[in-house]
Protein backbone atom coordinates (compact mmCIF):
# COMPACT_ATOMS: atom_id res chain seq x y z
CA UNK A 1 0.00 0.00 0.00
CA UNK A 2 1.16 3.51 -0.59
CA UNK A 3 -0.24 6.93 0.14
CA UNK A 4 0.91 9.90 -1.87
CA UNK A 5 0.58 13.65 -2.00
CA UNK A 6 0.35 14.52 -5.67
CA UNK A 7 0.69 18.04 -7.02
CA UNK A 8 -1.75 19.03 -9.78
CA UNK A 9 0.61 17.97 -12.54
CA UNK A 10 1.37 14.67 -10.76
CA UNK A 11 5.09 15.38 -11.20
CA UNK A 12 6.12 15.25 -7.54
CA UNK A 13 5.59 12.36 -5.19
CA UNK A 14 5.92 12.01 -1.43
CA UNK A 15 5.14 8.35 -1.06
CA UNK A 16 4.31 6.86 2.30
CA UNK A 17 4.70 3.13 1.84
CA UNK A 18 2.87 0.75 4.16
CA UNK A 19 2.38 -2.96 4.39
CA UNK A 20 -0.98 -3.96 2.95
CA UNK A 21 -3.93 -5.10 5.02
CA UNK A 22 -2.78 -8.71 4.65
CA UNK A 23 0.68 -7.74 5.93
CA UNK A 24 2.51 -8.04 2.60
CA UNK A 25 4.43 -5.61 0.40
CA UNK A 26 5.27 -6.65 -3.17
CA UNK A 27 8.23 -5.33 -5.21
CA UNK A 28 8.87 -5.87 -8.91
CA UNK A 29 12.51 -5.65 -10.00
CA UNK A 30 12.98 -4.69 -13.65
CA UNK A 31 16.55 -4.78 -14.92
CA UNK A 32 18.60 -4.21 -18.07
CA UNK A 33 15.75 -3.14 -20.34
CA UNK A 34 18.28 -1.60 -22.80
CA UNK A 35 15.70 0.62 -24.46
CA UNK A 36 16.67 2.15 -27.80
CA UNK A 37 14.39 4.84 -29.15
CA UNK A 38 15.11 5.00 -32.88
CA UNK A 39 11.80 5.55 -34.72
CA UNK A 40 13.33 4.39 -38.01
CA UNK A 41 15.25 1.40 -36.68
CA UNK A 42 14.84 -2.04 -35.12
CA UNK A 43 15.74 -0.78 -31.65
CA UNK A 44 12.31 0.77 -31.07
CA UNK A 45 10.52 -2.40 -32.20
CA UNK A 46 12.62 -4.44 -29.79
CA UNK A 47 11.99 -1.89 -27.05
CA UNK A 48 8.26 -2.14 -27.62
CA UNK A 49 8.54 -5.89 -26.99
CA UNK A 50 9.99 -5.08 -23.56
CA UNK A 51 7.26 -2.53 -22.83
CA UNK A 52 4.54 -5.02 -23.80
CA UNK A 53 6.08 -7.61 -21.47
CA UNK A 54 6.05 -5.09 -18.65
CA UNK A 55 2.37 -4.35 -19.22
CA UNK A 56 1.50 -8.03 -18.91
CA UNK A 57 3.63 -8.68 -15.84
CA UNK A 58 2.37 -5.54 -14.09
CA UNK A 59 -1.22 -6.60 -14.66
CA UNK A 60 -0.48 -10.13 -13.48
CA UNK A 61 1.39 -9.12 -10.30
CA UNK A 62 0.02 -5.68 -9.33
CA UNK A 63 3.14 -4.71 -7.34
CA UNK A 64 3.26 -2.02 -4.67
CA UNK A 65 6.58 -0.71 -6.02
CA UNK A 66 8.67 -1.15 -9.18
CA UNK A 67 12.46 -0.80 -9.03
CA UNK A 68 14.45 -0.39 -12.26
CA UNK A 69 17.99 -1.57 -11.48
CA UNK A 70 19.99 0.05 -14.23
CA UNK A 71 20.90 -0.06 -17.92
CA UNK A 72 17.45 1.29 -18.60
CA UNK A 73 18.12 3.22 -21.83
CA UNK A 74 21.17 2.35 -23.94
CA UNK A 75 20.51 4.34 -27.10
CA UNK A 76 20.05 7.98 -27.98
CA UNK A 77 17.88 9.82 -27.26
CA UNK A 78 17.61 9.04 -23.57
CA UNK A 79 14.48 11.08 -22.73
CA UNK A 80 11.94 9.47 -25.12
CA UNK A 81 13.40 6.04 -24.38
CA UNK A 82 13.02 6.53 -20.64
CA UNK A 83 9.49 7.88 -20.95
CA UNK A 84 8.61 4.87 -23.11
CA UNK A 85 9.75 2.27 -20.58
CA UNK A 86 8.16 3.89 -17.52
CA UNK A 87 4.85 4.50 -19.29
CA UNK A 88 3.31 1.13 -18.30
CA UNK A 89 4.10 1.84 -14.64
CA UNK A 90 2.95 5.46 -14.73
CA UNK A 91 -0.36 4.73 -16.44
CA UNK A 92 -1.12 2.15 -13.74
CA UNK A 93 -0.30 4.74 -11.06
CA UNK A 94 2.29 2.48 -9.43
CA UNK A 95 5.17 4.08 -7.48
CA UNK A 96 8.59 3.38 -8.95
CA UNK A 97 12.26 4.22 -8.60
CA UNK A 98 15.14 3.98 -11.06
CA UNK A 99 18.84 3.33 -10.43
CA UNK A 100 21.67 3.79 -12.88
CA UNK A 101 23.67 1.05 -14.55
CA UNK A 102 27.03 1.32 -16.27
CA UNK A 103 25.51 2.12 -19.69
CA UNK A 104 22.90 4.77 -18.86
CA UNK A 105 25.30 7.72 -18.86
CA UNK A 106 26.85 6.66 -22.18
CA UNK A 107 23.96 8.25 -24.06
CA UNK A 108 23.12 11.94 -24.54
CA UNK A 109 22.38 13.04 -20.96
CA UNK A 110 24.68 13.59 -17.98
CA UNK A 111 24.00 12.03 -14.60
CA UNK A 112 22.54 15.31 -13.36
CA UNK A 113 20.28 15.57 -16.42
CA UNK A 114 19.11 11.96 -16.08
CA UNK A 115 18.40 12.47 -12.39
CA UNK A 116 16.34 15.57 -13.19
CA UNK A 117 14.41 13.65 -15.85
CA UNK A 118 13.65 10.83 -13.40
CA UNK A 119 12.49 13.27 -10.73
CA UNK A 120 10.15 14.93 -13.22
CA UNK A 121 8.18 11.77 -14.01
CA UNK A 122 4.81 10.96 -12.41
CA UNK A 123 4.78 8.53 -9.49
CA UNK A 124 8.54 8.56 -9.05
CA UNK A 125 9.11 7.70 -5.37
CA UNK A 126 12.89 7.87 -5.06
CA UNK A 127 15.43 10.46 -4.01
CA UNK A 128 17.71 11.25 -6.94
CA UNK A 129 19.27 14.35 -5.41
CA UNK A 130 23.04 14.36 -5.03
CA UNK A 131 23.95 13.83 -1.38
CA UNK A 132 26.82 15.96 -0.11
CA UNK A 133 30.02 13.94 0.41
CA UNK A 134 28.43 10.72 -0.93
CA UNK A 135 29.49 9.44 -4.34
CA UNK A 136 27.01 8.88 -7.14
CA UNK A 137 23.37 9.61 -7.89
CA UNK A 138 20.63 7.47 -6.43
CA UNK A 139 21.69 6.61 -2.88
CA UNK A 140 18.56 6.65 -0.75
CA UNK A 141 16.44 4.61 1.65
CA UNK A 142 12.74 3.87 1.29
CA UNK A 143 10.86 3.13 4.50
CA UNK A 144 7.90 0.76 4.58
CA UNK A 145 5.65 1.51 7.52
CA UNK A 146 3.68 -1.09 9.43
CA UNK A 147 0.01 -1.44 8.57
CA UNK A 148 -1.01 1.10 11.20
CA UNK A 149 1.49 3.60 9.81
CA UNK A 150 3.02 4.29 13.22
CA UNK A 151 6.40 2.58 12.92
CA UNK A 152 8.84 1.66 10.19
CA UNK A 153 8.61 -2.06 9.47
CA UNK A 154 11.19 -2.56 6.70
CA UNK A 155 13.80 -0.72 4.66
CA UNK A 156 14.82 -0.69 1.00
CA UNK A 157 18.35 0.59 0.35
CA UNK A 158 18.87 1.89 -3.18
CA UNK A 159 22.48 2.45 -4.24
CA UNK A 160 24.53 3.72 -7.17
CA UNK A 161 27.09 1.06 -8.14
CA UNK A 162 28.72 3.38 -10.74
CA UNK A 163 30.14 2.56 -14.18
CA UNK A 164 33.77 1.57 -14.73
CA UNK A 165 37.04 1.52 -12.89
CA UNK A 166 38.43 4.98 -12.14
CA UNK A 167 41.93 3.53 -11.64
CA UNK A 168 42.81 2.39 -15.16
CA UNK A 169 45.16 1.07 -16.36
CA UNK A 170 46.17 -0.35 -12.98
CA UNK A 171 42.68 -1.72 -12.34
CA UNK A 172 40.39 -2.62 -15.22
CA UNK A 173 36.73 -3.56 -15.29
CA UNK A 174 33.68 -2.16 -13.56
CA UNK A 175 33.09 0.40 -10.83
CA UNK A 176 32.76 -0.22 -7.11
CA UNK A 177 31.09 1.35 -4.12
CA UNK A 178 33.10 4.27 -2.75
CA UNK A 179 34.13 4.19 0.89
CA UNK A 180 31.84 7.18 1.52
CA UNK A 181 28.89 5.11 0.28
CA UNK A 182 29.77 2.28 2.64
CA UNK A 183 29.99 4.82 5.47
CA UNK A 184 26.65 6.33 4.40
CA UNK A 185 24.97 2.90 4.45
CA UNK A 186 26.41 2.15 7.88
CA UNK A 187 25.12 5.45 9.26
CA UNK A 188 21.63 4.91 7.82
CA UNK A 189 21.49 1.39 9.22
CA UNK A 190 22.68 2.48 12.65
CA UNK A 191 20.12 5.28 12.83
CA UNK A 192 17.23 3.02 11.88
CA UNK A 193 18.38 0.31 14.26
CA UNK A 194 18.63 2.81 17.11
CA UNK A 195 15.13 4.09 16.34
CA UNK A 196 13.92 0.48 16.52
CA UNK A 197 15.31 0.06 20.06
CA UNK A 198 18.48 -1.65 18.93
CA UNK A 199 16.90 -4.29 16.69
CA UNK A 200 17.85 -4.15 12.99
CA UNK A 201 14.87 -3.75 10.67
CA UNK A 202 14.34 -6.24 7.84
CA UNK A 203 15.96 -4.67 4.78
CA UNK A 204 16.76 -5.31 1.13
CA UNK A 205 19.30 -3.58 -1.10
CA UNK A 206 19.06 -2.82 -4.84
CA UNK A 207 21.81 -1.75 -7.26
CA UNK A 208 23.14 -2.66 -10.70
CA UNK A 209 26.63 -4.21 -10.60
CA UNK A 210 27.00 -7.37 -8.49
CA UNK A 211 29.30 -7.41 -5.49
CA UNK A 212 32.51 -9.49 -5.72
CA UNK A 213 30.92 -11.92 -3.25
CA UNK A 214 28.53 -13.07 -6.00
CA UNK A 215 31.47 -15.05 -7.41
CA UNK A 216 31.43 -17.36 -4.39
CA UNK A 217 28.60 -19.38 -5.93
CA UNK A 218 31.10 -20.99 -8.29
CA UNK A 219 34.49 -20.29 -6.67
CA UNK A 220 33.69 -21.81 -3.27
CA UNK A 221 32.25 -25.30 -2.76
CA UNK A 222 29.09 -25.98 -0.85
CA UNK A 223 26.70 -23.27 -2.06
CA UNK A 224 23.24 -24.32 -3.27
CA UNK A 225 22.02 -22.05 -6.01
CA UNK A 226 18.46 -21.44 -7.18
CA UNK A 227 18.22 -20.20 -10.76
CA UNK A 228 20.48 -19.86 -13.79
CA UNK A 229 24.20 -19.08 -13.99
CA UNK A 230 25.38 -18.87 -17.61
CA UNK A 231 28.14 -16.28 -17.41
CA UNK A 232 30.93 -15.26 -15.10
CA UNK A 233 30.11 -12.57 -12.57
CA UNK A 234 31.09 -9.15 -13.94
CA UNK A 235 31.78 -7.55 -10.58
CA UNK A 236 34.45 -4.96 -9.75
CA UNK A 237 38.02 -6.01 -9.10
CA UNK A 238 38.13 -3.79 -6.00
CA UNK A 239 36.18 -4.82 -2.89
CA UNK A 240 35.47 -1.86 -0.62
CA UNK A 241 33.52 -3.82 1.98
CA UNK A 242 29.85 -3.10 1.31
CA UNK A 243 28.92 -6.75 1.88
CA UNK A 244 30.96 -6.87 5.08
CA UNK A 245 29.19 -3.74 6.31
CA UNK A 246 25.78 -5.27 5.58
CA UNK A 247 26.78 -8.46 7.33
CA UNK A 248 27.98 -6.52 10.37
CA UNK A 249 24.88 -4.31 10.62
CA UNK A 250 22.55 -7.28 10.35
CA UNK A 251 19.62 -5.65 8.58
CA UNK A 252 20.03 -6.50 4.87
CA UNK A 253 18.46 -9.88 4.11
CA UNK A 254 19.19 -9.80 0.38
CA UNK A 255 20.81 -7.79 -2.40
CA UNK A 256 19.28 -7.60 -5.90
CA UNK A 257 21.30 -6.64 -8.97
CA UNK A 258 21.26 -6.88 -12.76
CA UNK A 259 24.17 -6.36 -15.19
CA UNK A 260 24.83 -10.01 -16.13
CA UNK A 261 21.99 -10.80 -18.52
CA UNK A 262 22.09 -14.58 -18.43
CA UNK A 263 22.37 -14.96 -14.67
CA UNK A 264 19.24 -14.94 -12.53
CA UNK A 265 20.41 -17.01 -9.59
CA UNK A 266 20.10 -16.54 -5.85
CA UNK A 267 22.16 -18.14 -3.11
CA UNK A 268 22.73 -17.80 0.62
CA UNK A 269 26.10 -16.25 1.47
CA UNK A 270 26.73 -15.95 5.20
CA UNK A 271 23.00 -15.48 5.78
CA UNK A 272 22.43 -12.82 3.10
CA UNK A 273 20.72 -13.67 -0.18
CA UNK A 274 22.83 -12.61 -3.14
CA UNK A 275 20.35 -12.44 -6.01
CA UNK A 276 20.07 -11.35 -9.60
CA UNK A 277 16.92 -10.00 -11.14
CA UNK A 278 15.63 -11.53 -14.35
CA UNK A 279 16.78 -9.88 -17.56
CA UNK A 280 13.90 -7.68 -18.71
CA UNK A 281 15.19 -6.52 -22.10
CA UNK A 282 14.94 -7.80 -25.65
CA UNK A 283 17.13 -8.17 -28.72
CA UNK A 284 18.73 -4.76 -28.23
CA UNK A 285 21.49 -6.49 -26.28
CA UNK A 286 22.99 -9.92 -25.65
CA UNK A 287 21.35 -12.82 -23.83
CA UNK A 288 19.20 -15.83 -24.63
CA UNK A 289 17.16 -15.96 -21.43
CA UNK A 290 13.49 -15.23 -21.95
CA UNK A 291 12.75 -11.78 -20.58
CA UNK A 292 10.83 -11.32 -17.35
CA UNK A 293 10.97 -9.72 -13.92
CA UNK A 294 11.89 -10.74 -10.38
CA UNK A 295 9.24 -10.40 -7.71
CA UNK A 296 10.03 -9.98 -4.01
CA UNK A 297 7.36 -10.01 -1.32
CA UNK A 298 7.97 -8.89 2.26
CA UNK A 299 5.70 -9.76 5.16
CA UNK A 300 5.37 -7.42 8.11
CA UNK A 301 7.29 -8.55 11.17
CA UNK A 302 9.29 -11.29 9.42
CA UNK A 303 13.03 -11.53 8.82
CA UNK A 304 12.41 -13.30 5.53
CA UNK A 305 11.01 -12.72 2.07
CA UNK A 306 9.42 -14.67 -0.76
CA UNK A 307 10.75 -14.31 -4.29
CA UNK A 308 9.98 -15.67 -7.73
CA UNK A 309 10.52 -14.91 -11.41
CA UNK A 310 7.60 -14.11 -13.67
CA UNK A 311 8.31 -14.66 -17.35
CA UNK A 312 6.90 -12.93 -20.37
CA UNK A 313 4.11 -15.42 -20.94
CA UNK A 314 3.20 -15.19 -17.25
CA UNK A 315 4.89 -18.41 -16.22
CA UNK A 316 6.21 -18.31 -12.64
CA UNK A 317 9.48 -20.09 -11.88
CA UNK A 318 11.99 -20.40 -9.02
CA UNK A 319 9.59 -19.48 -6.23
CA UNK A 320 11.13 -19.76 -2.79
CA UNK A 321 11.15 -18.27 0.69
CA UNK A 322 14.46 -16.99 1.99
CA UNK A 323 16.11 -18.17 4.16
CA UNK A 324 13.86 -21.18 4.82
CA UNK A 325 14.31 -22.74 1.38
CA UNK A 326 18.01 -21.87 1.09
CA UNK A 327 19.58 -22.40 4.52
CA UNK A 328 23.29 -21.95 4.98
CA UNK A 329 25.32 -25.02 4.16
CA UNK A 330 25.84 -26.79 7.51
CA UNK A 331 29.34 -27.74 6.37
CA UNK A 332 30.33 -24.09 6.16
CA UNK A 333 31.22 -21.98 9.21
C-alpha positions as CSV (number, residue, x, y, z in Angstrom):
1,X,0.0,0.0,0.0
2,X,1.2,3.5,-0.6
3,X,-0.2,6.9,0.1
4,X,0.9,9.9,-1.9
5,X,0.6,13.7,-2.0
6,X,0.4,14.5,-5.7
7,X,0.7,18.0,-7.0
8,X,-1.8,19.0,-9.8
9,X,0.6,18.0,-12.5
10,X,1.4,14.7,-10.8
11,X,5.1,15.4,-11.2
12,X,6.1,15.3,-7.5
13,X,5.6,12.4,-5.2
14,X,5.9,12.0,-1.4
15,X,5.1,8.3,-1.1
16,X,4.3,6.9,2.3
17,X,4.7,3.1,1.8
18,X,2.9,0.8,4.2
19,X,2.4,-3.0,4.4
20,X,-1.0,-4.0,3.0
21,X,-3.9,-5.1,5.0
22,X,-2.8,-8.7,4.6
23,X,0.7,-7.7,5.9
24,X,2.5,-8.0,2.6
25,X,4.4,-5.6,0.4
26,X,5.3,-6.6,-3.2
27,X,8.2,-5.3,-5.2
28,X,8.9,-5.9,-8.9
29,X,12.5,-5.7,-10.0
30,X,13.0,-4.7,-13.7
31,X,16.6,-4.8,-14.9
32,X,18.6,-4.2,-18.1
33,X,15.8,-3.1,-20.3
34,X,18.3,-1.6,-22.8
35,X,15.7,0.6,-24.5
36,X,16.7,2.1,-27.8
37,X,14.4,4.8,-29.2
38,X,15.1,5.0,-32.9
39,X,11.8,5.6,-34.7
40,X,13.3,4.4,-38.0
41,X,15.2,1.4,-36.7
42,X,14.8,-2.0,-35.1
43,X,15.7,-0.8,-31.6
44,X,12.3,0.8,-31.1
45,X,10.5,-2.4,-32.2
46,X,12.6,-4.4,-29.8
47,X,12.0,-1.9,-27.1
48,X,8.3,-2.1,-27.6
49,X,8.5,-5.9,-27.0
50,X,10.0,-5.1,-23.6
51,X,7.3,-2.5,-22.8
52,X,4.5,-5.0,-23.8
53,X,6.1,-7.6,-21.5
54,X,6.0,-5.1,-18.6
55,X,2.4,-4.4,-19.2
56,X,1.5,-8.0,-18.9
57,X,3.6,-8.7,-15.8
58,X,2.4,-5.5,-14.1
59,X,-1.2,-6.6,-14.7
60,X,-0.5,-10.1,-13.5
61,X,1.4,-9.1,-10.3
62,X,0.0,-5.7,-9.3
63,X,3.1,-4.7,-7.3
64,X,3.3,-2.0,-4.7
65,X,6.6,-0.7,-6.0
66,X,8.7,-1.1,-9.2
67,X,12.5,-0.8,-9.0
68,X,14.5,-0.4,-12.3
69,X,18.0,-1.6,-11.5
70,X,20.0,0.0,-14.2
71,X,20.9,-0.1,-17.9
72,X,17.5,1.3,-18.6
73,X,18.1,3.2,-21.8
74,X,21.2,2.3,-23.9
75,X,20.5,4.3,-27.1
76,X,20.1,8.0,-28.0
77,X,17.9,9.8,-27.3
78,X,17.6,9.0,-23.6
79,X,14.5,11.1,-22.7
80,X,11.9,9.5,-25.1
81,X,13.4,6.0,-24.4
82,X,13.0,6.5,-20.6
83,X,9.5,7.9,-20.9
84,X,8.6,4.9,-23.1
85,X,9.8,2.3,-20.6
86,X,8.2,3.9,-17.5
87,X,4.8,4.5,-19.3
88,X,3.3,1.1,-18.3
89,X,4.1,1.8,-14.6
90,X,3.0,5.5,-14.7
91,X,-0.4,4.7,-16.4
92,X,-1.1,2.1,-13.7
93,X,-0.3,4.7,-11.1
94,X,2.3,2.5,-9.4
95,X,5.2,4.1,-7.5
96,X,8.6,3.4,-8.9
97,X,12.3,4.2,-8.6
98,X,15.1,4.0,-11.1
99,X,18.8,3.3,-10.4
100,X,21.7,3.8,-12.9
101,X,23.7,1.1,-14.6
102,X,27.0,1.3,-16.3
103,X,25.5,2.1,-19.7
104,X,22.9,4.8,-18.9
105,X,25.3,7.7,-18.9
106,X,26.8,6.7,-22.2
107,X,24.0,8.2,-24.1
108,X,23.1,11.9,-24.5
109,X,22.4,13.0,-21.0
110,X,24.7,13.6,-18.0
111,X,24.0,12.0,-14.6
112,X,22.5,15.3,-13.4
113,X,20.3,15.6,-16.4
114,X,19.1,12.0,-16.1
115,X,18.4,12.5,-12.4
116,X,16.3,15.6,-13.2
117,X,14.4,13.6,-15.8
118,X,13.6,10.8,-13.4
119,X,12.5,13.3,-10.7
120,X,10.2,14.9,-13.2
121,X,8.2,11.8,-14.0
122,X,4.8,11.0,-12.4
123,X,4.8,8.5,-9.5
124,X,8.5,8.6,-9.0
125,X,9.1,7.7,-5.4
126,X,12.9,7.9,-5.1
127,X,15.4,10.5,-4.0
128,X,17.7,11.2,-6.9
129,X,19.3,14.3,-5.4
130,X,23.0,14.4,-5.0
131,X,24.0,13.8,-1.4
132,X,26.8,16.0,-0.1
133,X,30.0,13.9,0.4
134,X,28.4,10.7,-0.9
135,X,29.5,9.4,-4.3
136,X,27.0,8.9,-7.1
137,X,23.4,9.6,-7.9
138,X,20.6,7.5,-6.4
139,X,21.7,6.6,-2.9
140,X,18.6,6.6,-0.8
141,X,16.4,4.6,1.7
142,X,12.7,3.9,1.3
143,X,10.9,3.1,4.5
144,X,7.9,0.8,4.6
145,X,5.7,1.5,7.5
146,X,3.7,-1.1,9.4
147,X,0.0,-1.4,8.6
148,X,-1.0,1.1,11.2
149,X,1.5,3.6,9.8
150,X,3.0,4.3,13.2
151,X,6.4,2.6,12.9
152,X,8.8,1.7,10.2
153,X,8.6,-2.1,9.5
154,X,11.2,-2.6,6.7
155,X,13.8,-0.7,4.7
156,X,14.8,-0.7,1.0
157,X,18.4,0.6,0.3
158,X,18.9,1.9,-3.2
159,X,22.5,2.5,-4.2
160,X,24.5,3.7,-7.2
161,X,27.1,1.1,-8.1
162,X,28.7,3.4,-10.7
163,X,30.1,2.6,-14.2
164,X,33.8,1.6,-14.7
165,X,37.0,1.5,-12.9
166,X,38.4,5.0,-12.1
167,X,41.9,3.5,-11.6
168,X,42.8,2.4,-15.2
169,X,45.2,1.1,-16.4
170,X,46.2,-0.4,-13.0
171,X,42.7,-1.7,-12.3
172,X,40.4,-2.6,-15.2
173,X,36.7,-3.6,-15.3
174,X,33.7,-2.2,-13.6
175,X,33.1,0.4,-10.8
176,X,32.8,-0.2,-7.1
177,X,31.1,1.4,-4.1
178,X,33.1,4.3,-2.8
179,X,34.1,4.2,0.9
180,X,31.8,7.2,1.5
181,X,28.9,5.1,0.3
182,X,29.8,2.3,2.6
183,X,30.0,4.8,5.5
184,X,26.7,6.3,4.4
185,X,25.0,2.9,4.5
186,X,26.4,2.2,7.9
187,X,25.1,5.5,9.3
188,X,21.6,4.9,7.8
189,X,21.5,1.4,9.2
190,X,22.7,2.5,12.7
191,X,20.1,5.3,12.8
192,X,17.2,3.0,11.9
193,X,18.4,0.3,14.3
194,X,18.6,2.8,17.1
195,X,15.1,4.1,16.3
196,X,13.9,0.5,16.5
197,X,15.3,0.1,20.1
198,X,18.5,-1.7,18.9
199,X,16.9,-4.3,16.7
200,X,17.9,-4.2,13.0
201,X,14.9,-3.7,10.7
202,X,14.3,-6.2,7.8
203,X,16.0,-4.7,4.8
204,X,16.8,-5.3,1.1
205,X,19.3,-3.6,-1.1
206,X,19.1,-2.8,-4.8
207,X,21.8,-1.8,-7.3
208,X,23.1,-2.7,-10.7
209,X,26.6,-4.2,-10.6
210,X,27.0,-7.4,-8.5
211,X,29.3,-7.4,-5.5
212,X,32.5,-9.5,-5.7
213,X,30.9,-11.9,-3.2
214,X,28.5,-13.1,-6.0
215,X,31.5,-15.0,-7.4
216,X,31.4,-17.4,-4.4
217,X,28.6,-19.4,-5.9
218,X,31.1,-21.0,-8.3
219,X,34.5,-20.3,-6.7
220,X,33.7,-21.8,-3.3
221,X,32.3,-25.3,-2.8
222,X,29.1,-26.0,-0.9
223,X,26.7,-23.3,-2.1
224,X,23.2,-24.3,-3.3
225,X,22.0,-22.0,-6.0
226,X,18.5,-21.4,-7.2
227,X,18.2,-20.2,-10.8
228,X,20.5,-19.9,-13.8
229,X,24.2,-19.1,-14.0
230,X,25.4,-18.9,-17.6
231,X,28.1,-16.3,-17.4
232,X,30.9,-15.3,-15.1
233,X,30.1,-12.6,-12.6
234,X,31.1,-9.2,-13.9
235,X,31.8,-7.6,-10.6
236,X,34.4,-5.0,-9.7
237,X,38.0,-6.0,-9.1
238,X,38.1,-3.8,-6.0
239,X,36.2,-4.8,-2.9
240,X,35.5,-1.9,-0.6
241,X,33.5,-3.8,2.0
242,X,29.8,-3.1,1.3
243,X,28.9,-6.8,1.9
244,X,31.0,-6.9,5.1
245,X,29.2,-3.7,6.3
246,X,25.8,-5.3,5.6
247,X,26.8,-8.5,7.3
248,X,28.0,-6.5,10.4
249,X,24.9,-4.3,10.6
250,X,22.5,-7.3,10.4
251,X,19.6,-5.6,8.6
252,X,20.0,-6.5,4.9
253,X,18.5,-9.9,4.1
254,X,19.2,-9.8,0.4
255,X,20.8,-7.8,-2.4
256,X,19.3,-7.6,-5.9
257,X,21.3,-6.6,-9.0
258,X,21.3,-6.9,-12.8
259,X,24.2,-6.4,-15.2
260,X,24.8,-10.0,-16.1
261,X,22.0,-10.8,-18.5
262,X,22.1,-14.6,-18.4
263,X,22.4,-15.0,-14.7
264,X,19.2,-14.9,-12.5
265,X,20.4,-17.0,-9.6
266,X,20.1,-16.5,-5.9
267,X,22.2,-18.1,-3.1
268,X,22.7,-17.8,0.6
269,X,26.1,-16.2,1.5
270,X,26.7,-15.9,5.2
271,X,23.0,-15.5,5.8
272,X,22.4,-12.8,3.1
273,X,20.7,-13.7,-0.2
274,X,22.8,-12.6,-3.1
275,X,20.4,-12.4,-6.0
276,X,20.1,-11.3,-9.6
277,X,16.9,-10.0,-11.1
278,X,15.6,-11.5,-14.4
279,X,16.8,-9.9,-17.6
280,X,13.9,-7.7,-18.7
281,X,15.2,-6.5,-22.1
282,X,14.9,-7.8,-25.6
283,X,17.1,-8.2,-28.7
284,X,18.7,-4.8,-28.2
285,X,21.5,-6.5,-26.3
286,X,23.0,-9.9,-25.7
287,X,21.4,-12.8,-23.8
288,X,19.2,-15.8,-24.6
289,X,17.2,-16.0,-21.4
290,X,13.5,-15.2,-22.0
291,X,12.7,-11.8,-20.6
292,X,10.8,-11.3,-17.4
293,X,11.0,-9.7,-13.9
294,X,11.9,-10.7,-10.4
295,X,9.2,-10.4,-7.7
296,X,10.0,-10.0,-4.0
297,X,7.4,-10.0,-1.3
298,X,8.0,-8.9,2.3
299,X,5.7,-9.8,5.2
300,X,5.4,-7.4,8.1
301,X,7.3,-8.6,11.2
302,X,9.3,-11.3,9.4
303,X,13.0,-11.5,8.8
304,X,12.4,-13.3,5.5
305,X,11.0,-12.7,2.1
306,X,9.4,-14.7,-0.8
307,X,10.7,-14.3,-4.3
308,X,10.0,-15.7,-7.7
309,X,10.5,-14.9,-11.4
310,X,7.6,-14.1,-13.7
311,X,8.3,-14.7,-17.4
312,X,6.9,-12.9,-20.4
313,X,4.1,-15.4,-20.9
314,X,3.2,-15.2,-17.3
315,X,4.9,-18.4,-16.2
316,X,6.2,-18.3,-12.6
317,X,9.5,-20.1,-11.9
318,X,12.0,-20.4,-9.0
319,X,9.6,-19.5,-6.2
320,X,11.1,-19.8,-2.8
321,X,11.2,-18.3,0.7
322,X,14.5,-17.0,2.0
323,X,16.1,-18.2,4.2
324,X,13.9,-21.2,4.8
325,X,14.3,-22.7,1.4
326,X,18.0,-21.9,1.1
327,X,19.6,-22.4,4.5
328,X,23.3,-21.9,5.0
329,X,25.3,-25.0,4.2
330,X,25.8,-26.8,7.5
331,X,29.3,-27.7,6.4
332,X,30.3,-24.1,6.2
333,X,31.2,-22.0,9.2
